[in-house]
Amino acid sequence: MNQESVFIPKSVIDATLATPAVEGKRQLDPLKALALAGGVPINILEDTNISNDVEVHRHEADLWICLEGEVEFIVGGTLVEPWVKQLADGGTDDRELKSKNLEGGTSHVLRVGDVLWIPAGEPHLHRTTGTARLYIIKVPSAELVPLTYVRGWK
C-alpha cells in the first residue's frame, strides 16, 4: 500500500481540544476524518458521562493516551454472554466481540499523561463521569487472535 505522510501540528490538536464537550461518546475531527479517509490509525476519543459495553478486538491492539479528564478502564477478565459485532448492513464481524458484562478484570484510572496498552484479544471497557479525551491508536495484530483464546467466548 502506498500511503503519504500526515502531519498534524499541535495548534490543530489544541483547537480540537478547545471544542466544547458533548454528552456521550464521539471521535473528534480532524483525526476522525483522517482515520476514515486514509486509514491513519490515530483518533481522539471524547467520552462524557458514559459506560461502554465490553469489547474485544481480535485483529488489533489499542494504545490509549489520556489528554484530558479521568477515565476508568477495566481490562482482562471473562466476557459474560458475548456476541459478535453487528454491522450497519445487517452482517456481522467476528473480529470484534461485545458483551454487557465482564467478570473479573483489572481497573486502571487514566489521568492526563497516563498510557494504557490493551493487546489484541483482551476484553476491556471504559467509563467516566465527566469528560475525558484520549488519543486512541489502533495497532494491527500480525495474526487474528483465535476465538478459543478469548475468555468467556462460547
C-alpha positions, -999 to 999 in steps of 0.1 A, spaced: 0 0 0 13 34 -9 4 60 17 15 96 22 28 110 54 4 130 75 15 159 97 -9 174 123 5 204 141 0 209 178 -21 240 171 -47 218 153 -48 194 183 -51 223 207 -80 237 186 -97 203 186 -93 200 224 -108 236 228 -141 225 213 -169 221 239 -177 186 251 -210 169 243 -228 141 262 -219 106 251 -191 92 231 -176 107 199 -145 108 178 -131 143 171 -120 159 138 -97 163 121 -83 129 132 -117 112 127 -118 123 91 -82 113 85 -88 78 100 -119 73 78 -103 87 46 -68 75 47 -65 48 73 -45 70 98 -46 47 129 -49 75 155 -80 93 168 -91 115 196 -120 100 215 -142 121 238 -163 104 265 -187 124 286 -207 105 312 -205 71 295 -201 35 304 -193 14 273 -200 -22 265 -172 -46 269 -151 -50 237 -126 -75 223 -106 -67 192 -92 -99 178 -74 -81 149 -58 -50 166 -45 -37 199 -53 -3 214 -29 22 228 -46 48 249 -31 82 260 -51 104 283 -52 140 272 -78 155 295 -100 144 324 -102 110 340 -115 77 327 -116 42 342 -107 12 321 -114 -24 332 -91 -48 313 -89 -86 313 -114 -108 329 -141 -130 313 -168 -120 289 -204 -127 300 -229 -137 273 -208 -122 244 -219 -116 209 -203 -107 176 -203 -71 164 -233 -62 142 -226 -42 111 -248 -14 96 -256 -36 66 -270 -64 88 -239 -85 87 -215 -94 115 -178 -90 121 -163 -117 143 -130 -98 146 -149 -77 173 -168 -92 202 -191 -74 226 -206 -81 260 -227 -61 285 -207 -76 314 -172 -86 324 -163 -109 353 -130 -100 369 -105 -78 352 -82 -51 365 -92 -14 370 -69 13 357 -78 50 362 -62 71 335 -54 108 341 -36 133 319 -4 118 306 -12 82 315 -8 55 288 -26 21 286 -18 -7 262 -45 -33 255 -33 -62 234 -55 -78 207 -78 -104 222 -80 -86 256 -115 -78 269 -119 -42 280 -144 -14 288 -141 22 298 -164 46 316 -163 81 330 -184 106 349 -174 139 335 -154 143 303 -122 125 292 -104 130 259 -79 104 248 -57 95 219 -66 60 207 -40 44 184 -50 12 166 -21 -12 161 -29 -41 137 -22 -76 150 1 -98 129 -24 -126 134 -61 -128 143 -65 -139 179 -84 -173 179 -118 -172 194 -107 -200 217 -83 -176 233 -109 -151 243 -121 -158 279 -158 -163 280 -164 -169 243 -188 -198 237 
